[in-house]
């Protein structure tokens, strides 16, 4: 029987994994390491996340199938709970996803993951340690088609500390734990759910909707963006976790060259879902030079009359910096493993828009990612990026 230790169960991807996995009739036991005062409190935290995927009754039923271990992955090496010793697999999703969290982000994502890896060394039957990072560790100067083996790279120029912490974590895991069966999965940009739309999370979806409302892009409409839905990422992680033999120890969880989306396709998908004048003309602007222009347009469309809207403007600028990179993440290795191609954004954008709240309201899902370094860690996932505990 497989016994999978999951961190990040209360995040977007963790919730998606559990929603899919717990309804299966198999011999897998899911053990969730959750920050909580007691088992029942932890179970209710997980159930609250599952409610984003299903009805409250089913969420409670699924949560009852989980073993809850109260704890913190960043101190896992000090956790002698015997329930951890019998785990055969580790799926490490938890992370601090704050972009401007400073040293705290590095301590959590790098030092914390190494603590979890040290604890995993005591799991005598461990078959796989699946560490989930981000494809964006390539940094700001990567070529348009990013290969797995080219990164992490010491010379990469990172836009935010989050990606830098994830790159350093991969390097340290490889150097310090050659005895562990580590596999690294790097999701690209996770947006929405292919069947549930925005219900599980509106993270990053609000950015696309804001760009559409602003009718402004910091790049050519022919530029590409590598977007995948949360449910596909969850399915792929479970496949990589449970497949007996893998050809590689590092994978991009991405749309790849065959499935990447041009901004022109995003614009067309919005026009199909929410028809306007049939043109939907976007203005291209320079993100470095046109701060004032973007601010003025933002004020016209959304206003700047509240702290949340001003935070949203800062976050929009930050995401626009990633949008301008024009990156596609090679997924040949997933294809080799027989993993199905991710659904295209255009195919599920209508369901995302159908159950979307106002754009400013949706930004709340990501607001903590843009808190200053002195603030508390982010408590909601995604990432482009990763899930949190």
N, C-alpha and C positions, 0 to 999 in steps of 0.2 A: 504494500500500500504506500502510495506517495503521501508525504506529509509536507505541505508547502508553507513556509513562513513568509508572510506578506507584510511589508511595511508600506505605509501610504494608503491604507484601506479607506481612509476618509477623504481621499482626493478623487479627482475626476477619473483618472485611468484605473486607480484601485477599485473604485466603485463599479466601473464598467467590467473589470475582470471578475469581480465577485458576482455581479448580476448575471453574467453569462455562465460562470463556472458552477455556481451553487445549485442551479436547476438541473445539472447533469447527474445521471445515475452512474457514478463511477466510484473508484476506491480512493479518492483523493480527500484528504483532510486539510482544511485551510486553517492555519494558525495566524492570527492577526496581532501584531505587536502595536498597541495603541496607547497613546498618551491619555491616561484616565486615572481616576482615583480608585476604581474598583472594576470588576468584570462587567457588571450590569451597566455601569456608566459607559464603558467602552463599547458594549454591544449596542447601546442606544446611539452612540456617535456613528457607528457603522450603519445602523438602520436608517439614520437620518440621511446619509449619503445615498443609500439604496432607494430611498423614496423618490429621488430624482429620476430613477429609472423605471419605477413601478408604483403600484398602489401601496398605501401604508401597511395593510394586512400582509401582503406578500413580502414587503421589506422586512417586517418583523419575523416572518416565517423563515426567510433566507438567513437573517442574522442569527437565528437560533442554531443554525448548522455550523457556525464558526466557533473555534476555540479562541477566546480572547485572552491575551497575555498583557496585563498592564505594564507599560514600560516605555522606554525611549531608545530608539536605535542608536543615538549618539553616545549612549552609555551601555550599549549592549554587552561590551566586554566585561562589565561588572555585574551583569545579570545572570545569576546562577539558576534561574528557573529551569527545572528538569524537563519541562515540556519543550524547551528549545533544543535540547540535546538530541531528540529523536527525529528532528526535521531532516528530510531527504533533499529538499530543494529550498532555495531562498529566492524570492522575487522582491528586489529592493527598488521600490518606487518613491519612497519618501524623500523629500528635499525641501529646502527653503528656496522658494522660487522668486524671492525679492530681487529686483534688478539693481537696486541701490542700497542693499543691506550691508555693504561694507564687509568688515572682518567677520561679522556674525555669519554671513552666508558661507564663507570659506570654512569656518569652524564646523558648521552644520553639515555641509555637503561633502567636504573632504575629510576632515578629522572624524566626523560622525560615521561616515561610510567605512573608514578603516577600523573603527571600533566594532562595527557590525561584522566585518571580515574576520577580525580576531576572534569574535564569538563563534563564527562559522567554523573555525579551525577545530572547535571542540565537538562538532557534529560528526560523529564517526561514520554515519551512513550518507554523508552529503554527496549528491550526484551532480548538482548544478547550482551555481550562484549567479543568477541573472541580474546584472546591474543595469538599471535604466538611466541613461544620460540624455544627451540632446545632440542632434545633428549639427546644431549651431556652434559646437566647439571649434568648427573650422575658422571662425573669426571673420573679420571684415574684408580680408584681402584674398579670399579663396577664389579659385577658378569657378566658372559658371556651373560646371559639372563636378561635384565633390565626391571623391572616392573615399571609401572607409579607411583604407590603409595609409592615407596621407596624413591622418590626424589621430591623436593630438600632436601638435607641432609647437615647439618652443617659441617659434617666431610669430605665431598667430597673434593678430591684434584684435583683442576682444572689445566689443562695444559695451558690454555690461559684465559686472563681477560674477553673475550667475554662471555664464558660460565658461568663464575662466576657472571657476571652482570645479565645474564638471570635467573640464579638460585635465586639470591637475589630479582629480580623483582617478581617472582612468590610468594616468601615468603611474601613480603610486600603487594602485592595485596590482598592476603588472609587475612592478619592481619588488614589492614587498610580500606578495602572496602567490608565488609561482606554484605553490602546492595546492591551491584551491581551484576547483573546476569553474573558473569564471568565464561567463559569456556576457558581452556588452551589447545592449540594444540601444540605438539612438533614434528616437522618433524625430520626425521633421516638425512641421507646424500642425498642431492638432486643433481642428475646428469642428465643433458640432458632433452630431450623432446621425448616422445614415438613415435611421428609422425614427428616432425620437427627436430629431432636430435640436433645438436649443434647450430642451427640457433638462437634460443632465447638467449643462453648463453653457453659459454664453461667452465664456472666455475666448478672446480673439475674434469671435464672430462680430462683436460690437465694433472692432477695428475696421473690418471690411464694410460694415454698414455705415460707419462714420465716413470712410473714404468715399463711399457712394453718395452720401448726403452732401459732402463737401465738394464733390466733383473735382478732386485734386489728387494727383499722383506725383511722387517724387522720382518717377522712372517712366520709361516708355511703356505703352500698353502692350508691347510685344515682349516685355520682360516676364520672367516666369516666377511663380511662387509654388513651393512644394507643400501641398496641403493634404492631410489625411484625417478621417473621422475617428473619434475616440473608440467606437465599438470595433472598428477594424484593428486599431492598435492593440486593444485588449485581446482580441482573438489571436493576433499574431504573437503576442507575448505568451499566451497560454500554449500556443503551438511550439514556440521556441523553448518553453519551460519543460514540456512533457515529451517532446520528440526524443526517442532513445539516442539517436546519433545525429549530430550536427556536423556539417562540412566545415564550418568556420567558428571562430570564437568572437566575432564582431559583425554586427548587422546594422544597416540603416533601415529603419521602419519608415519608408517614404514612398511617395508616388513614383519617383524615378523618372527617367527620360521619357518613358512611354506614357506616364500618367500625369506629368506635371501640368499645371494650369497657367496659362498666360493671363495677365491682367485683362487683356481684351476679352478672354473667356469669362472672367469674373463679371466684367461690365455687362456682357451679353446675358449672363445668367440672371443678373439683377433686373435687366430690362424685360426678360421673359417673365420673371416672377412678379415684378411690379412695374408694368408698362408706364412709360412717361410719354415723351414726344417721339420715341423711336430712334432718337439720335444718342442721347445720354452722353453728351460731349464732356470730356474730362480735360482739365488744364494740367499740363506738366509743369512742375516748378522745382527749383533747386532748394533742397532742404537746408543747406548751410547758409545760403544768401537770403532766402525769402521767409525768414521767421515772422516778420511783421505781416507779410501777405497772408501767411497761414493763420496767424492769430486773428486778423481782421475777418477772414472768411469764417473761421470757427465761431467767432462772436456773432456773426450774422445768422449762422445756421442753428447754433445751440445756445448762444449766450455765454457770458462769463460771470454770472451773478451768484455763483455759489462755489464753495470750496471743492465740491465734487466735480464741477464742470472745469474748474481750473486744473485740477488733477488730471482730468480726462484729456485736456489739451496737452499737458506734459507727456502723458502716456501715448497719445497719438503721434507726437513728434518722435518718441522713442521707437514705436513700432514702425513708423515710416522709415526710420534708418535701416531696419532689417528688410523692409519691403524693397528698398532701393538696391539691395545686394544682387538680385537676379540669380538666385541659387537653386540648383536642382541636386538632389542627393541620390547618387547611384544606388539602385536596389537589386543589382544582378544576383547578389548572394541570396536574397529572399526568393527570387525566381528559381534559383537552383534548388532551394529547399521545397519547392512546390507550393509556396504561399500564394494565394490568390492576389491579384492586383487590387489596390485600394479603390473604392468607389470615387468617382470624380466629384469635386465640389459642385459642379453644375447639376449633377444628378440628385443631390440631396439639399441644395440650397433652398428650394421652395418650402420643404418641411421645416427647415430652420427658421425661415421668415414667418411661416404660418403660426408658430407658437413663440414668437419673439415679443418681449416687452419693448418699451421705448429704449432707444440707444443708450441714453444716459443711465437708465436703470440697469441695463445689461452691463455697463462698465463696472458696476459694483462688484461683480464676480472677480475682477482683476485689480480692484483698487489697492489692495494690500501689497500687491507686487511692486507698487511704486512708492511705498512708504520709505521715509529716510532711514538711515542706518540705525538711529536710536529707537525706532519703533519695534513693535513685537514682530516675530516671524510671520510670514504669509501663512494663511490657513486654508487657502483654496488653490487648486492645481492649475497648472497647465502651461503650459508652455508654449512659447512654442512647445512647452518645455516639460515640466515633470509634475508629478503629484506630490502632495505633502501628507505628513502623518497627522 
